Amino acid sequence: MSTQAETFEFQAESRKLLQLMVHAIYSNKDTFLRELVSNASDALDKVRLESFRDKDLEVDTSDPHVLIEADREHRTLTVRDNGIGMSRDEVQELIGTIAKSGTAELLQQLKDTKDGAAAQELIGQFGLGFYSSFMVADRVTLLTRRAGEDTGTRWDSTGEGTYTIETVDEAPQGTAVTLHLKAEDQEDSLLDYTDSTTITNIVKRYSDFISWPVRMEVERTDSEGETTRQIETINSMKALWARPKEEVAEEEYHEFYKHISHDWNDPLETIHMRAEGTFEYQALLFIPSMAPFDLFTRDHKRGVQLYVKRVFIMDDCEALLPEYLRFVKGVVDAQDLSLNVSREILQQDRQIQMMRKRLVKKVLSTVKDMMTEDPDRYGKFWDQFGQAVKEGLVNDLDNRDQILEIASFESTHDPESKTTLRQYVERMKDDQDSIYYITGSSRSKVENSPHIEAFRDKGLEVLLLTDPVDEMWVESAPEFDGKQFQSIAKGQVDLNDQDEDGSGTERAQQEQEFSEVLSWMSTKLADDVKEVRLSSRLSTSPACVVGDTNDMGPTLEKMYRAMGHEVPRVKRILEVNPNHPLVSGMRDAYGKNGESQELEETAELVHGMALLAEGGELREPSQFTSLLANRLAQTL
Ligand code: ADP
């Protein structure tokens, strides 16, 4: 007996995704089988683990396997496992919603993408899992029973707008997914998925390394022409990471990556390593080719899979890699850990700490090699993951130098490409002893900020640091290659030192000429600035605001506020350009007539303009605009 089937509607976003699938945006349709076998294999891992942890769980783990059954007559293909299965709620939650985080973004990006290959890459990195079945089937049913439960659940859908769920009394433990295959002639790209040779080839190609037997009934014709049918295991079950590097083909690595990452694209880089000695382990790590949508959201899963002597222990083992390498996927198989290690134990385990150290070094050195051997690939890597890696400059001080070595940044040297610090240092002028940088929210803002003027005039290269994380590390980065990092928007910059004709006397004279008007301005603007002084970083703008050497910059200040910290307002310094007519005009007016209401307003306007020029915010925008409007009216 079974209950009445309940009908549910797919969410709008899920429906759109399904349509994309059904209408063949993804050209390699065979991958549906990889997804189903991969899910079945995960379910077998899970039941093994759960029965190990919960001795009372009523479950049969005597022969864990995946069975593929083809029915030519009814044109169905069933992938069956005797793994963990799903409860009714789980079916509803896991299978009923395809729309994962990022679906909306994905659909938007797909809409903007005209290029078919790029669209495939996008959809591929998203991974459609179970739903890729609708590439080859026009109806899919799933029958499942969770280990330990009495009743099962049937899910059924044509992938069109609705699905049904019903509770059933009879169901074997585990999950069976049955595809009602589309008619062969419907789309030329479909193979005959009821043919055992076809299926065997696909399984060998995509899922050979799955550590559980994948079985299928195959037809064999013997020497006498006699045809028999028998069930055979069609995958080799060899753990890829345990095989010598030389014996593994690139394609095998790639398929394995797709199995563990749920990404449909090839990885950017494969790292296969083995450690021998007192603590033995093998690791097979991958750097994906694209950053996931949720790389910067709090609930991003991270960490690699942990195995102990070939036995799956856990997904997302955070203890093995630091957060800034959260995009690295892979498997670590340790020889000497206990099978029932917990996450808590792992965090404190000394051997795990040592493994983690080595894995981090290996990932960083792999990127370094990529930099020299394949700069284009490195560029792709850095575009996708650089922002995350830079978090390591704040959180992993032991590896800070290595991370600085593999980092690259935008700079005034080349608008098209980024520079490494090493390249920057090589281009440094003979008498330049610091690495100059400016931080801000976008390249165009910092590039046009007044602070940069004199550096540009003097041909001094400035790094343009525009990621939020840059603010965090650069203030505490000690040095690179013996050179200090120096903000061009902070402290005194004395570029005149580097002038050949040494304009020291001229500056002394200017200091004298301007001293009165500057100290008057300092008192008038005291609510907003610490000091008003002459600048040597300006050539065309009248003024800019700079920070005191050890003060927090305005962006960092804002970031801390946004995070809910109480930060005192940091007053900055107004620097004015003695060679600008507005500034020399103020000097003359003050010398002639002393202070006046008008001159005070001019001082406020100069300060406001300096803030706007760096892309900053005015404390009282309406006051600024009304001052400006009055002034403009006088010119008409
Ligand atoms: P993904 O595998 O990428 O998470 P799927 O849509 O393929 O996405 O599957 C969603 C979830 O449904 C899985 O994470 C798993 O929890 C559950 N699931 C799918 N297939 C099975 C199965 N054969 N046995 C048990 N659970 C399954």
Residues whose N, C-alpha, C, O or C-beta is under 5 A from the ligand:
A	BS01	ADP	N39 A40 A43 G85 M86 L94 I95 L128 G129 F130 Y131 T175 H262
